[in-house]
Amino acid sequence: MTNVTHLECSLTGERYDAGQVHNLSRAGKPLLVRYDLAAAKRTLTRDSLAQRAPGMWKWRELLPHDGEPVSLGEPETPIVVLRKTGGATLLVKDEGRLPTGSFKARGMAVAVSMAKKLGARHLIAPSAGNAGGALAAYAARAGLPCTVLMPEDTPAVNQREAAFHGARVFLVDGLINHCGAIVKEAVQRFGWFDLSTMKEPYRLEGKKTIGLEIAEQLGWRVPDVILCPTGGGVGLIGIRKGLAELQDLGWIGPKLPRLVAVQAAGCAPVVRAFERGEAETEPWADARTAAFGLTVPAPLGGFLVLRGLRETGGTAIAITDEDLLAAQRQAARLEGTWVCPEGAACFAAAARLRAAGWLSEGDEVVVLSTGAGLKYPETVPADLPLLEKGGALPAGG
């Protein structure tokens, strides 16, 4: 398994054999993949990296899979300057360019590759949106059956995406945590492999490549701040892990970006715990938001998100649906970029943090837009002005 040495409990540090299928540690916490970075250095250099074909898998020394991965051609996503919105210092990492239209593709590509390698026979996961479609697509690519459980109010495009790729899709009267309880029962009854957020170690490894790409794209330095939409928190935790590994390789300096967890006001367990100075999140009652990817009332990795915020001097902020949808429309009209509502929440958060003085005018800020806005047609106002049928132009042009 490339340079992987072991898996490690994120709470206790207990070690596990990386050559076996695992979900959570004995302490009930996520497992983290650890690498022999000295061995990685023998073949991974900045020069060797620059000569490889672009894409997520060029980081093979820092990924767990050593064979032919289950891949849909995951590209490096661009960093785009938002000059009208934030001048030369507000940048967006546009993850909507990935297969299946969201950053979930990164995690599922690695997780499904490892599940297949380790002999999993049937894959299952809950999803409030894009993860279900990504799992279905990569399971189809791998030739593995999969089952996806979604809340009944999950957008129809996500339901159909998963079903169209051949997944068995079940709609549940409840939230994603209720879906997760049914997944747990299915795993116990049928022996299926659970790819729920943070319940296996490899989705995180795919997501960490966001941090690796940001450092490379900025010339082997890091920005002052990275704003991450935070539901389950895998993106933020992964970015933190990837940058820490680059530090251990000596490729970036000791300073890390301040990480910001951006949540919806209707589901903000991380924000509440951060503001209270707590080390763990508590379940959020009656979670509701138009940004479906943020509807995670009880994130399993919440303590890791909080740890990452505090270690980097970051913060957590909650945005109302009204504000995030307004930011989404503004980005489309001023910048020509149709971002997902989760990413738009980060745009609104950046504006609020700058107005409050937490962000200075000179801070270089990367906003993570986790998906393509085209996958969220329900966020488009129904009263947009359109030309009348027939396409007749108004008088005067």
Wavefront OBJ file of the C-alpha trace (Angstrom):
o trace
v 0.000 0.000 0.000
v 2.378 2.718 -1.229
v 3.896 4.449 1.802
v 1.068 3.787 4.261
v 2.392 2.549 7.594
v -0.816 2.189 9.600
v -4.186 3.635 10.519
v -4.512 5.655 13.711
v -7.456 6.446 15.962
v -8.006 10.201 15.779
v -8.771 10.339 19.507
v -6.540 7.787 21.251
v -3.710 7.254 18.751
v -4.278 3.471 18.782
v -2.805 1.809 15.690
v -4.604 -0.444 13.204
v -3.437 -2.579 10.279
v -3.989 -0.679 7.043
v -4.258 -3.907 5.032
v -7.707 -4.738 6.407
v -11.181 -3.251 6.026
v -11.956 -0.886 8.899
v -14.646 1.562 9.798
v -14.343 3.330 13.169
v -11.761 2.699 15.875
v -12.585 0.809 19.052
v -13.177 4.201 20.652
v -15.872 4.879 18.044
v -13.817 7.619 16.375
v -12.543 8.142 12.810
v -9.334 6.468 11.677
v -6.570 8.489 10.013
v -4.108 7.168 7.415
v -0.437 7.606 8.333
v 2.490 7.519 5.883
v 6.222 6.930 5.851
v 7.058 10.399 4.565
v 10.795 9.670 4.483
v 10.059 6.902 1.989
v 7.731 9.187 0.041
v 10.558 11.710 -0.385
v 12.620 9.189 -2.359
v 10.346 9.524 -5.381
v 8.179 12.543 -4.623
v 9.893 15.853 -5.273
v 8.632 19.138 -6.615
v 10.429 18.431 -9.883
v 9.036 14.897 -10.245
v 5.545 16.153 -9.423
v 5.737 18.861 -12.083
v 6.580 16.270 -14.743
v 3.587 14.042 -14.014
v 0.240 14.154 -15.778
v -1.998 16.610 -13.923
v -4.753 15.327 -11.704
v -5.465 14.072 -8.236
v -3.592 10.793 -8.611
v -0.225 12.418 -9.310
v 0.108 12.599 -5.491
v 0.393 8.809 -5.366
v 3.090 8.742 -2.667
v 0.653 10.498 -0.334
v -2.355 8.379 -1.262
v -3.163 4.869 -0.043
v -3.772 3.115 -3.367
v -0.827 1.585 -5.229
v -2.616 -0.018 -8.179
v -4.968 1.146 -10.904
v -7.439 3.413 -9.101
v -11.157 3.604 -9.701
v -11.053 6.903 -11.533
v -13.247 9.109 -13.696
v -10.342 11.384 -14.621
v -10.302 13.682 -11.599
v -8.617 16.948 -12.697
v -6.869 19.628 -10.718
v -9.540 22.241 -10.101
v -8.698 25.884 -10.852
v -8.273 28.792 -8.469
v -10.132 31.809 -9.853
v -9.711 35.421 -8.677
v -12.994 37.159 -7.788
v -11.960 40.724 -8.606
v -15.395 42.374 -8.503
v -16.365 40.654 -5.286
v -13.132 40.828 -3.312
v -10.346 42.389 -5.368
v -7.110 40.533 -6.004
v -7.121 38.765 -2.643
v -10.356 36.728 -2.809
v -9.881 33.453 -4.641
v -12.277 30.568 -5.257
v -11.193 26.943 -5.559
v -13.855 25.684 -7.968
v -14.592 22.052 -7.155
v -17.590 22.008 -9.475
v -15.219 20.993 -12.295
v -14.804 17.466 -10.863
v -16.676 14.367 -12.083
v -20.257 14.333 -10.743
v -19.974 18.103 -10.242
v -18.707 18.312 -6.665
v -15.753 17.717 -4.358
v -17.393 14.476 -3.215
v -15.731 12.893 -6.251
v -12.287 13.233 -4.655
v -13.248 11.320 -1.554
v -15.287 8.651 -3.274
v -12.580 7.990 -5.871
v -10.115 7.024 -3.139
v -12.655 5.337 -0.855
v -14.132 3.150 -3.596
v -10.654 2.306 -4.907
v -9.660 1.081 -1.447
v -12.970 -0.688 -0.784
v -12.535 -2.661 -3.995
v -8.879 -3.410 -3.239
v -9.711 -4.668 0.251
v -12.517 -6.932 -0.956
v -15.725 -5.072 -0.140
v -18.710 -6.685 -1.882
v -21.461 -4.072 -1.522
v -21.150 -0.353 -0.693
v -23.645 1.720 1.257
v -23.835 5.283 2.570
v -26.320 7.967 3.613
v -26.354 11.217 1.683
v -28.091 14.579 1.826
v -26.996 15.378 -1.725
v -23.832 15.040 -3.797
v -22.147 12.172 -1.934
v -24.826 9.726 -3.029
v -24.362 10.502 -6.704
v -20.592 10.335 -6.417
v -20.730 6.984 -4.630
v -23.081 5.596 -7.263
v -20.865 6.770 -10.114
v -17.639 5.362 -8.674
v -19.323 2.125 -7.587
v -20.545 1.683 -11.165
v -17.025 2.341 -12.417
v -15.693 -0.267 -9.979
v -18.361 -2.828 -10.859
v -19.658 -2.931 -7.282
v -23.313 -2.782 -6.189
v -24.245 0.085 -3.902
v -27.142 1.398 -1.865
v -27.806 5.045 -0.994
v -30.202 6.333 1.659
v -31.388 9.932 1.358
v -33.768 12.167 3.289
v -37.077 12.552 1.444
v -36.437 16.257 0.852
v -33.057 15.689 -0.834
v -33.124 17.562 -4.165
v -34.559 15.441 -6.969
v -31.447 15.911 -9.111
v -29.356 14.118 -6.460
v -31.865 11.309 -6.086
v -31.977 10.768 -9.848
v -28.208 11.028 -10.246
v -27.647 8.155 -7.823
v -30.409 6.025 -9.326
v -29.255 6.759 -12.886
v -25.829 5.323 -12.032
v -27.460 2.113 -10.851
v -27.600 2.586 -7.085
v -30.548 1.359 -5.058
v -31.914 4.567 -3.603
v -34.138 4.626 -0.521
v -35.815 7.827 0.676
v -36.158 8.243 4.432
v -38.608 10.355 6.405
v -35.973 12.182 8.448
v -32.507 13.749 8.301
v -29.156 12.292 7.308
v -28.561 10.953 10.831
v -31.762 8.902 10.518
v -30.428 7.562 7.205
v -27.180 6.735 8.976
v -28.998 4.625 11.577
v -30.538 2.508 8.813
v -27.124 2.178 7.141
v -25.693 0.864 10.409
v -28.434 -1.753 10.607
v -27.842 -2.839 6.994
v -24.108 -3.180 7.628
v -24.759 -5.396 10.639
v -27.332 -7.553 8.845
v -25.740 -7.955 5.422
v -22.031 -7.270 5.890
v -22.046 -4.347 3.453
v -19.248 -1.777 3.662
v -20.165 1.593 5.153
v -18.770 4.633 3.312
v -20.497 7.186 5.543
v -18.675 10.462 6.206
v -15.686 9.857 8.508
v -16.730 6.229 9.156
v -13.938 4.908 6.933
v -10.438 6.388 6.554
v -10.114 6.979 2.812
v -12.646 9.617 1.757
v -10.538 11.999 3.850
v -7.442 11.099 1.814
v -9.163 12.159 -1.375
v -10.344 15.430 0.133
v -6.879 16.310 1.455
v -5.689 16.712 -2.143
v -7.561 20.042 -2.131
v -4.965 21.357 0.314
v -2.102 19.844 -1.666
v -3.332 21.516 -4.860
v -3.823 24.902 -3.207
v -0.217 24.927 -1.980
v 1.148 23.942 -5.392
v -1.060 26.390 -7.296
v 0.074 29.260 -5.067
v 3.755 28.489 -5.664
v 4.376 26.361 -2.560
v 2.946 28.806 -0.089
v -0.401 28.956 1.641
v -3.030 31.720 1.732
v -3.784 33.611 4.916
v -7.266 32.109 5.252
v -9.275 29.214 3.793
v -13.062 29.217 4.182
v -14.655 25.761 4.010
v -18.344 24.862 3.868
v -18.729 22.500 6.825
v -21.345 19.798 7.102
v -19.550 16.577 7.960
v -16.292 18.530 7.917
v -14.239 16.207 5.714
v -13.067 19.031 3.467
v -11.698 21.141 6.301
v -10.174 18.170 8.134
v -8.635 16.901 4.904
v -7.124 20.263 3.964
v -5.584 20.502 7.437
v -4.138 16.985 7.117
v -2.736 17.547 3.635
v -1.018 20.786 4.599
v 0.463 19.158 7.712
v 1.973 16.438 5.513
v 3.470 19.066 3.200
v 5.005 20.715 6.269
v 6.528 17.387 7.311
v 7.966 17.026 3.814
v 9.495 20.493 4.160
v 7.607 21.832 1.136
v 5.806 24.656 2.938
v 6.744 26.742 5.960
v 5.488 26.545 9.533
v 2.637 28.993 9.043
v -0.734 27.458 8.206
v -3.771 29.322 6.893
v -6.442 30.226 9.396
v -9.252 27.777 8.731
v -12.861 28.929 8.862
v -15.788 26.531 9.200
v -18.822 27.992 7.446
v -22.212 26.553 8.369
v -25.852 27.405 7.738
v -27.756 29.158 10.511
v -30.323 26.351 10.348
v -27.703 23.691 11.155
v -24.628 24.994 12.960
v -23.379 22.504 15.568
v -19.713 23.385 14.946
v -20.336 27.128 15.290
v -22.222 26.628 18.554
v -19.495 24.408 20.034
v -16.741 26.786 18.904
v -18.441 29.814 20.425
v -18.943 27.936 23.697
v -15.321 26.817 23.830
v -16.329 23.162 23.710
v -14.163 20.349 22.316
v -17.025 18.352 20.796
v -20.259 19.159 19.000
v -23.742 18.363 20.240
v -26.565 17.307 17.881
v -28.484 20.184 16.321
v -32.266 19.936 16.660
v -34.577 20.460 13.668
v -31.797 21.011 11.122
v -33.010 22.802 7.985
v -31.227 24.797 5.267
v -31.376 25.400 1.525
v -27.693 24.374 1.446
v -28.456 20.646 1.712
v -24.808 19.650 1.972
v -24.613 21.513 5.278
v -27.538 19.632 6.832
v -25.419 17.441 9.120
v -26.802 17.825 12.655
v -24.301 15.509 14.379
v -20.937 15.444 12.530
v -18.843 12.473 13.638
v -15.648 14.434 12.999
v -16.854 17.572 14.741
v -14.078 17.395 17.320
v -11.487 17.260 14.538
v -13.004 20.336 12.879
v -12.893 22.225 16.179
v -9.310 21.110 16.749
v -8.311 22.360 13.289
v -9.952 25.747 13.841
v -8.203 26.309 17.153
v -4.804 25.024 16.041
v -4.757 27.433 13.109
v -6.275 30.472 14.841
v -9.400 30.158 12.732
v -13.070 30.623 13.506
v -16.575 29.349 12.760
v -19.483 31.335 11.358
v -23.124 30.628 10.510
v -24.887 32.190 7.499
v -28.640 32.489 6.961
v -30.270 30.980 3.892
v -31.291 34.461 2.785
v -27.697 35.685 2.848
v -26.146 32.650 1.186
v -28.694 32.665 -1.630
v -28.102 36.395 -2.151
v -24.345 35.731 -2.319
v -24.949 32.964 -4.847
v -26.889 35.350 -7.120
v -24.273 38.086 -6.707
v -21.434 35.726 -7.692
v -23.341 34.715 -10.813
v -24.095 38.269 -11.895
v -20.799 39.934 -10.982
v -18.295 37.134 -11.521
v -20.013 34.805 -13.993
v -19.638 31.859 -11.630
v -22.665 29.821 -10.558
v -21.526 28.280 -7.301
v -23.377 25.858 -5.073
v -25.224 27.318 -2.058
v -22.647 25.778 0.295
v -19.867 27.659 -1.511
v -21.994 30.793 -1.612
v -22.245 30.628 2.184
v -18.456 31.079 2.221
v -18.711 34.171 0.012
v -21.218 35.676 2.451
v -18.995 34.645 5.369
v -15.956 36.346 3.825
v -17.911 39.596 3.467
v -19.090 39.437 7.087
v -15.635 38.628 8.448
v -14.106 41.475 6.464
v -16.754 43.915 7.696
v -16.100 42.790 11.277
v -12.343 43.272 10.892
v -11.496 39.596 11.376
v -10.228 39.633 7.778
v -7.960 42.513 6.830
v -7.884 44.095 3.384
v -4.521 42.497 2.662
v -5.462 38.952 3.667
v -5.313 36.478 0.830
v -8.461 34.360 1.169
v -9.349 31.108 -0.584
v -13.015 30.199 -0.643
v -13.857 26.551 -1.278
v -16.826 26.189 -3.632
v -17.688 22.545 -3.224
v -19.948 22.025 -6.238
v -21.440 23.307 -9.454
v -24.453 25.574 -9.086
v -26.115 23.846 -12.032
v -26.873 20.944 -9.684
v -29.060 23.245 -7.550
v -31.837 24.462 -9.877
v -34.175 24.890 -6.895
v -32.060 27.822 -5.680
v -32.846 29.849 -8.820
v -35.596 32.419 -8.130
v -38.829 31.592 -9.928
v -39.438 35.249 -10.812
v -36.313 35.871 -12.899
v -37.142 38.263 -15.803
v -37.152 36.440 -19.136
v -37.989 37.473 -22.692
v -41.526 36.651 -23.698
v -42.229 33.687 -25.913
v -41.108 34.400 -29.436
v -37.946 36.225 -28.364
v -39.169 39.663 -29.333
v -36.724 42.327 -28.191
v -38.036 45.270 -26.181
v -38.383 48.624 -27.913
v -35.138 50.518 -27.948
v -32.986 47.357 -27.758
l 1 2 3 4 5 6 7 8 9 10 11 12 13 14 15 16 17 18 19 20 21 22 23 24 25 26 27 28 29 30 31 32 33 34 35 36 37 38 39 40 41 42 43 44 45 46 47 48 49 50 51 52 53 54 55 56 57 58 59 60 61 62 63 64 65 66 67 68 69 70 71 72 73 74 75 76 77 78 79 80 81 82 83 84 85 86 87 88 89 90 91 92 93 94 95 96 97 98 99 100 101 102 103 104 105 106 107 108 109 110 111 112 113 114 115 116 117 118 119 120 121 122 123 124 125 126 127 128 129 130 131 132 133 134 135 136 137 138 139 140 141 142 143 144 145 146 147 148 149 150 151 152 153 154 155 156 157 158 159 160 161 162 163 164 165 166 167 168 169 170 171 172 173 174 175 176 177 178 179 180 181 182 183 184 185 186 187 188 189 190 191 192 193 194 195 196 197 198 199 200 201 202 203 204 205 206 207 208 209 210 211 212 213 214 215 216 217 218 219 220 221 222 223 224 225 226 227 228 229 230 231 232 233 234 235 236 237 238 239 240 241 242 243 244 245 246 247 248 249 250 251 252 253 254 255 256 257 258 259 260 261 262 263 264 265 266 267 268 269 270 271 272 273 274 275 276 277 278 279 280 281 282 283 284 285 286 287 288 289 290 291 292 293 294 295 296 297 298 299 300 301 302 303 304 305 306 307 308 309 310 311 312 313 314 315 316 317 318 319 320 321 322 323 324 325 326 327 328 329 330 331 332 333 334 335 336 337 338 339 340 341 342 343 344 345 346 347 348 349 350 351 352 353 354 355 356 357 358 359 360 361 362 363 364 365 366 367 368 369 370 371 372 373 374 375 376 377 378 379 380 381 382 383 384 385 386 387 388 389 390 391 392 393 394 395 396 397
